[in-house]
Amino acid sequence: MNDSFISNMDEKIRKEILLVFSKRLEKDLTLRVGVLNGFVHLTGAVDSNDTRSMAEKLVAKIRGVRGVVNRIEAPGSPNPARIIHLDLKRK
């Protein structure tokens, strides 16, 4: 695969994530989403660990996502700098 194909795919994944978040999560959240080579990086802050987990689960279901780095801060959540979930099986 060439670099332009990968970057186009990453942008497609990012747009899909933003669309899903706009439909499934609270409207007033401020989350940042980055995608590089199919690996999604989530940052920001939410008011509950349930919302944090929901965001990660929604992202993991999107076609082309190879892994999720969840650095969303929430009360009672683990240190966000340490949690990385990888799915090395291609979707």
C-alpha positions in Angstrom: 0.0 0.0 0.0 1.2 3.4 -0.8 1.3 6.4 1.7 -1.6 8.3 0.0 -3.9 5.2 0.2 -3.1 4.9 3.9 -3.7 8.5 4.6 -6.9 8.5 2.6 -8.0 5.4 4.6 -7.1 7.1 7.9 -9.1 10.2 7.0 -12.1 8.0 6.0 -11.8 6.2 9.4 -11.6 9.5 11.3 -14.7 10.9 9.5 -16.6 7.7 10.3 -15.6 8.0 14.0 -16.7 11.6 14.2 -20.1 10.7 12.6 -20.6 7.8 15.0 -19.7 10.0 18.0 -22.1 12.7 16.8 -24.9 10.2 16.8 -24.1 8.0 19.8 -22.4 10.2 22.4 -23.4 13.3 24.3 -23.4 16.4 22.1 -21.3 18.6 24.4 -18.2 16.3 24.6 -14.9 17.6 23.4 -12.9 14.7 22.2 -10.0 14.7 19.8 -9.5 11.9 17.3 -6.4 11.1 15.4 -5.8 8.1 13.0 -2.4 6.9 11.8 -2.1 3.7 9.8 -5.4 2.4 11.2 -4.5 3.1 14.8 -6.9 5.5 16.5 -5.8 7.9 19.2 -8.6 9.3 21.4 -8.0 12.2 23.8 -10.1 14.6 25.8 -12.2 14.4 29.0 -15.6 13.0 29.8 -17.7 12.9 33.0 -17.9 9.1 33.4 -15.9 6.0 32.8 -19.0 4.5 31.0 -18.8 7.3 28.4 -15.0 6.7 28.0 -15.6 3.0 27.5 -18.4 3.5 25.1 -16.3 5.8 22.9 -13.6 3.1 22.7 -16.1 0.4 21.9 -17.7 2.4 19.2 -14.4 3.1 17.6 -13.3 -0.6 17.8 -16.3 -1.6 15.7 -15.4 0.6 12.7 -14.0 -1.1 9.7 -10.3 -0.5 9.2 -9.5 0.2 12.8 -6.4 -1.8 13.8 -6.1 -0.5 17.4 -7.3 2.1 19.8 -5.1 4.3 22.1 -7.6 5.6 24.7 -6.3 8.6 26.5 -9.7 10.0 27.4 -9.7 11.2 31.0 -12.7 10.2 33.2 -13.3 9.9 37.0 -12.1 6.5 38.2 -10.5 5.6 34.9 -7.0 4.1 34.6 -4.2 6.4 33.8 -4.9 7.2 30.1 -1.3 7.3 29.1 -1.0 3.5 29.8 -4.0 2.0 28.0 -3.6 0.7 24.5 -5.8 -1.9 22.9 -4.6 -3.5 19.7 -6.5 -5.7 17.3 -3.8 -7.1 15.1 -6.3 -9.1 13.0 -7.1 -7.1 9.8 -10.8 -6.2 9.3 
